């Protein structure tokens, strides 16, 4: 039941393909979390107003909040986060988007999550 909430700077959004990213991440999670690919739900929030550090114009960000059902080992959660972080670094490097802050937060859904 993973929820992927990708937040990013507007400039990032103009330079990456979200469908490709989510197709890749859904398949990775299905294979490695593991989960059913049909249960993955992804969305994007694009920001044109934000402030990072002490500059506005030059700094960009890409942040993923990944929400999963409880029960995965700390090792699995760490491996998933490290993989996604590495994947995002490759996307940014290939897009020549300098000064991009990349972060990932993995959260477990509460016992009160209903579908």
N, C-alpha and C positions, 0 to 999 in steps of 0.2 A: 504494500500500500504506500509506496514512496511518493511523497510530494516534493517536487523540485521547484523552488522559487528562486529564479535568477534575477538579480538586480544589477543594473549597470548604468554607466554613464551613456548619454546619448551618442557620443562619438563612438563608443564601443559598439552600440547597437547598429550603427550605420556600416560597420565593417565586419560583422560576423553573421553567420547563417544560423539562426536559432533552430530551425528544423533539423539541420545536420547535427548540431550539438545535442539536442534532445534525443534524436534517434540513436546516437552513439551512447549517451549516458543511460538511456532506457535499456539498451542491450547489455551494457556493462553491468548494470544493477541486476538485471534478470539472471545473468550468469554468475555473478560474484557475491550478491547479498545473501542468498538468492531470493528472488521474488518472481511473480508472474509479470511479464512485460505489459500485459493488459491492465495491470493495476497501477502503473506509473502515471502520475498526473503532473504536468509541468506548466509553468506560466512564467511570464517575464514582466518585470517592472523597469521601465526606462526613466531615468531622471535627467532633466536638463538643469536643475538647480540643486547643487550639493557643494560641500566644502570639505576638502581633505588637507590636513596639515595646515600649512600657511599659504597655500596657493589655490586658486580656483581654475584658472585657464589651463594649466599644464598637467594637473593630476587627474587621473581617470580611475574608475574602480569597476570590479567585477566580483560580485558576492553571490554565493549559492547557499541557500538554506535548504538542507535535505532533511525531511521528516520521515522517519521510518517507524514501523511497529517495534515494540521492545522484544528483546530476546537474542540479539546478535552479540557476539563476544566483543570485548574491547579491541581485540586484534583485528577482527573483521571490520569494525567501524573505522579503526585507524587506517587500515589498508585501503578502504574505499575512499576516505578523505584524501590520503596521499596520492592515490591514482588520479582523482578528479583535479586536485591542485596541479599535478604535473601536466595533465591534459590541457587545463586552462592556460598554463604557462606556455605551452606549445602553440596554442591558438593565438595568444597575444604576440608572441615572438614572430610568428608567421604573418601577422597583420601589421607589424611595425608600429604598434601602439605603445609608445614609451610611457614610463612612469605610471603604469597601471598597477593599482593595489588589488591583489587577488586574495580572496578569503572564502573559507567554507565553514559552515556551522552545521553539524549533524545533531539533530534533536530526535528524541523518541516521542512518539505520539502518546498522549495520555490514555489512561484506561477508559476515559469518557469520550473517546473518538468514536463516532457512529457514522455508518455509511448507509 
